[in-house]
Amino acid sequence: MLLKFDEDLATEAKRGRCQVCGGRLDEGRYPRKPRVSATIKLPDAYDWRFSYSCAVRTCRKRHTPASTRFLGRRIYLGIIVVLATTMQQGPAPWRAGRLRDELGVSRQTLERWRAWWREAFVESAFWKAAKAAFSPAVAEAEAPRSLLERFGGDELERLAALMRFLSPLSTPAEYVPDRRR
């Protein structure tokens, strides 16, 4: 489903022109090797990120459309970042161990993701503009779980809606980096 969303976003971006010079856009996808546990088999299309380059020889500016599969430059799929952080929220101490076993995500990585949601995400220009759409306000300290709860439908539909909502964060212009200590 997320691949189909990305194909639609890529088709829409391809219809546009270069934002720098107005030239035609040529396909310029590039490889991505998202890290997943050995038990998860992704389609081969997940090894590629949709992208376009300006066809004008003196420009060649890269235009990467938003993605529902990737969240910035992280090596894990965006859905894993969201689900693992959401599952880790709460009182049960066994969750980190289970996530590590099921998804191959280390405790340090989980902590880094939690810090990203609590710090960098809530301070991002994206979130500062987007949070006005939620009434009552989203509990930022409980993101991404509190965001996931705001979307309608069953669990899968809410997750898909959240990934579409977060897709602007997948592009270099909106990317919110980790704040490493």
Buried (B, 14 or more C-beta within 10 A) or exposed (E): EBBEBBEEBBEEBBEEEBEEEEBEBEEBBEEBEBBBEEEEEEEEEBEEBBBBBBBBEEEBBEBBBBBBBBBBEBEBBBBBBBBBBBBBBEEEEEBBEEBBEBBBBEEEBBEBBBBBBBEBBBEBEBBEEBBEEEEEEBEBEBBBBBBBEBBEEEEEEBBBBBBBBBBBBBBEEBBBEBEEE
